Amino acid sequence: MISEKWILSGLLAFVVAMGFAPPVRALTAVQVGPSGKTYASAVVQCALNPMTGMAPMVQAGLYNPPKKNTTGTVSLNGASVATVNFLSPDATVWLPNGLNEVNVAINRGPTDSYSFDASLTYTNQPNICIPDTSGNTVAGDLEYAASNKSYATVTPGCAWNPLTGRGQPYVNLFDNGTYLLNVSVNNVPLTQLGPTRPHTPVFLSAGLNVISAANGSLSTDYYVRDGGTGSCTLP
């Protein structure tokens, strides 16, 4: 029902990484493979895919390559996705739904394997980075959050975005009262809504966009909108 609701939402910050062998050495937010020569993200992350929008991903590559001629291959579920080297030691790996294995093989050297779980939590999610918004209510061209503290337009309009210098789809987000709502889009803080700023336009990137409106620690409203190609023709 996501395509019917055009629901826009803030990023779901839960991520899961399971089943990998204990690394020889662990760093903040990354894990180093048993060989000590490769690494991967410690957990699945949510990031903005330039084509599909918010999606699960990890980074993997060479860990402090000692020689300039060191190269390697990053694979996902048995298929090569990137070549890494001394100058470009890292690769972004976008994960499909379910269990995934990322391998980093050093040419003429060892291969380290990392397992990541990108299994869906809700049946109506296209991927784990898109939150469940089934508690929201759509009335006409407005979608109300389950908390009833905010609402957003359903159908994107088209307007000039001065930050990108092009016509871009957008929706309007409204404070449904006098709440202080911290608004983010695709996990990037945008603005705060409240009595002096009751609404704001939210420009959409290509693919699925996640918008959140957090009322402190009390509640967080989510909306998901499809930004298409991320650009539009002004009327």
Sequence and secondary structure as in RCSB ss.txt:
>XXXX:A:sequence
MISEKWILSGLLAFVVAMGFAPPVRALTAVQVGPSGKTYASAVVQCALNPMTGMAPMVQAGLYNPPKKNTTGTVS
LNGASVATVNFLSPDATVWLPNGLNEVNVAINRGPTDSYSFDASLTYTNQPNICIPDTSGNTVAGDLEYAASNKS
YATVTPGCAWNPLTGRGQPYVNLFDNGTYLLNVSVNNVPLTQLGPTRPHTPVFLSAGLNVISAANGSLSTDYYVR
DGGTGSCTLP
>XXXX:A:secstr
 HHHHT            S    SEEETTEEE TTSSEEEESS EEEEETTTEEEEEEEEEESS SSTT EEEEE
ETTEEEEEEESSS EEEEE  SEEEEEEEEETTS EEEEEEEE  SSTT SSTTS   TT EEETTEEE TTSSE
EEESS EEEEETTTTEEEEEEEEEESSS  EEEEETTEEEEEEBTTB EEEEE  SSEEEEEEEETTTEEEEEEE
E TTS     
